[in-house]
Amino acid sequence: MRGVYAMSREEFEQAVDDALAELPADFADLLTNTAVIVEDDPPPDEPDLLGFYDGVALTEQWGGLESGQLPNVIVIFRNPTLRICDSREDVLEEVYVTVVHEVAHHFGIDDDRLHELGWD
């Protein structure tokens, strides 16, 4: 069974920022209307959720902000991530995988395709 790794919120937020910085520049440039935030806990009905994308995938966008589209949001959940990690390296890897997973949703890639690609 895995343990809980202790990491401050500031360190965790930095891990998320670092994961975003590792994305290819072409992908990062397409996240201009997307906020990436850290929350401690997911909704009570999904206590093991590591991340969440709320928005309109680029493949479905039709006019941008000028047409009333709200900004997209990627949320990375700190506590469930720390619960499944034993070390700082585990946290950094899990954060990176979760960030890539949620960014992929922004690009219109669903969970089934991510599973096929090994990003689940």
C-alpha positions as CSV (number, residue, x, y, z in Angstrom):
1,M,0.0,0.0,0.0
2,R,1.3,3.4,-0.8
3,G,1.7,6.1,1.8
4,V,1.0,9.8,2.0
5,Y,3.8,12.1,1.0
6,A,3.8,15.5,2.7
7,M,4.3,18.5,0.5
8,S,3.3,22.1,1.1
9,R,0.7,23.7,-1.1
10,E,3.4,26.1,-2.4
11,E,5.6,23.2,-3.4
12,F,2.7,21.4,-5.0
13,E,1.7,24.6,-7.0
14,Q,5.3,24.8,-8.1
15,A,5.2,21.2,-9.3
16,V,2.1,22.1,-11.4
17,D,3.9,25.2,-12.8
18,D,6.9,23.0,-13.6
19,A,4.7,20.4,-15.4
20,L,3.1,23.2,-17.5
21,A,6.6,24.5,-18.3
22,E,7.5,21.1,-19.7
23,L,4.8,21.1,-22.2
24,P,5.9,21.8,-25.8
25,A,5.6,25.6,-26.5
26,D,3.1,25.0,-29.3
27,F,0.7,23.3,-26.9
28,A,1.3,25.9,-24.1
29,D,0.5,28.7,-26.5
30,L,-3.0,27.2,-27.1
31,L,-3.8,27.4,-23.3
32,T,-4.2,31.2,-23.4
33,N,-7.9,31.0,-22.4
34,T,-7.3,28.3,-19.7
35,A,-6.7,28.8,-16.0
36,V,-4.8,26.1,-14.2
37,I,-5.5,26.0,-10.5
38,V,-4.7,23.8,-7.5
39,E,-7.4,22.8,-5.1
40,D,-6.8,20.7,-2.0
41,D,-9.7,18.3,-2.4
42,P,-12.0,17.2,-5.2
43,P,-15.8,17.0,-4.8
44,P,-16.9,14.6,-2.0
45,D,-18.5,12.2,-4.5
46,E,-15.1,11.8,-6.3
47,P,-12.5,11.6,-3.5
48,D,-9.8,10.0,-5.7
49,L,-10.0,12.5,-8.5
50,L,-6.6,13.9,-9.4
51,G,-7.6,16.5,-11.9
52,F,-10.5,17.9,-13.8
53,Y,-11.0,19.9,-17.0
54,D,-14.0,22.2,-17.3
55,G,-14.3,23.9,-20.6
56,V,-14.9,23.6,-24.3
57,A,-12.2,21.6,-26.1
58,L,-10.4,23.4,-28.9
59,T,-11.9,21.0,-31.3
60,E,-15.4,22.3,-30.4
61,Q,-14.7,26.0,-29.9
62,W,-16.4,28.3,-32.4
63,G,-15.7,31.9,-31.6
64,G,-13.6,32.5,-28.5
65,L,-14.2,35.0,-25.8
66,E,-15.7,37.6,-28.0
67,S,-18.7,35.3,-28.5
68,G,-19.3,34.8,-24.8
69,Q,-17.3,31.7,-24.2
70,L,-16.2,31.4,-20.6
71,P,-12.5,30.6,-19.8
72,N,-11.5,27.0,-19.5
73,V,-10.3,25.7,-16.2
74,I,-8.0,22.9,-15.3
75,V,-8.0,21.9,-11.6
76,I,-5.3,19.7,-10.1
77,F,-6.2,18.2,-6.7
78,R,-3.4,18.2,-4.2
79,N,-4.6,15.8,-1.4
80,P,-5.6,12.8,-3.5
81,T,-2.3,13.1,-5.4
82,L,-0.3,13.2,-2.2
83,R,-2.3,10.2,-0.9
84,I,-1.0,7.9,-3.7
85,C,2.6,9.0,-3.6
86,D,5.5,7.9,-1.5
87,S,8.2,10.4,-2.5
88,R,8.8,13.8,-4.1
89,E,9.6,12.1,-7.4
90,D,6.3,10.2,-7.3
91,V,4.5,13.5,-6.8
92,L,6.3,15.2,-9.6
93,E,5.6,12.3,-12.0
94,E,1.9,12.1,-11.0
95,V,1.4,15.9,-11.3
96,Y,3.0,15.8,-14.8
97,V,0.8,12.9,-15.9
98,T,-2.3,14.6,-14.5
99,V,-1.5,17.9,-16.1
100,V,-0.9,16.2,-19.5
101,H,-4.1,14.3,-19.1
102,E,-6.2,17.4,-18.4
103,V,-4.4,19.4,-21.2
104,A,-5.3,16.6,-23.5
105,H,-8.9,17.1,-22.7
106,H,-8.5,20.7,-23.7
107,F,-7.3,19.5,-27.1
108,G,-10.4,17.2,-27.4
109,I,-8.8,13.9,-26.5
110,D,-11.1,11.7,-24.4
111,D,-10.3,9.3,-21.6
112,D,-10.6,6.2,-23.9
113,R,-7.9,7.6,-26.3
114,L,-5.7,8.7,-23.4
115,H,-5.9,5.1,-22.1
116,E,-4.9,3.8,-25.5
117,L,-1.9,6.1,-25.4
118,G,-0.9,5.1,-21.9
119,W,-1.8,8.4,-20.2
120,D,-4.2,7.3,-17.6
